Amino acid sequence: MSIEPYEVYAIRYATIARRSSENFIGGDPHESGARMDYFVWLVRNGARSFVVDTGFNEQAAHRRKRDFLRPPTEGLAMLGVDAAQVSEVILTHMHYDHVGNFDLFPNARFHLQDREMSFATGRYMCCGPFAHAYEVDEVVGMVRRVYAGRVEFHDGDAELAPGLSLHHIGGHTLGLQAVRVWTRVGWLVLASDASHYYANMEEARPFPIVADVTAMVDGWRRLKALASAPRHVVPGHDPLVMQRYRAPDASMEGTVVRLDAEPAP
Ligand SMILES: [Zn+2]
């Protein structure tokens, strides 16, 4: 393939200790300590770069009792990216941990699924369990971006550039999208919350925050089919990502790992 491969980075900006039973519908018989890590991602080659999700800020971390490690924009800066200059942001969905900080990207166009905006502004937001992971001010802020001509809507699958495409998965939210990227190790898929942990998709155990369980289950198959190999599907919140991949250099240890690489088994 003659497409210039993309480099892909996961940037960890927050974490929280939790019980593993919180990660699976029906709980976990091997109840144990488990962490949830929070990431944004950077995808770039010589011609283009895309930021995938924008994370939350320190105030949101405090409100929701997460351990905030650093602003996601600081992680991007480590990779030489100035948020204020970024022109393309892909939002996998609009939950607070994926869309917060969107205001720090004043020059960006935001790529979003039609169904995500309609879910986040529609009837299901009257219902606590669906609304809980959204922040109404952020949703309203994105509506303002729509009116400012800053949102590019997609309905299903869309190619944004050669070797980079979006894929509507649904499940976790009705409009969740995953990102497929051509890299030096083949097709890599950023699953975001189509699978929070490796175990969700590998053991067919759905995460409990879910709008449509059947779409979530079908989504795991989609993710695997989109990647060159199942090991190149990167889950959205799993601390194992920081163990299976390596930092680009010692200064980024614990913050950034490079995903277009062979993961440790
Ligand atoms: Zn999330």
Residues whose N, C-alpha, C, O or C-beta is under 5 A from the ligand:
A	BS01	ZN	D97 D193
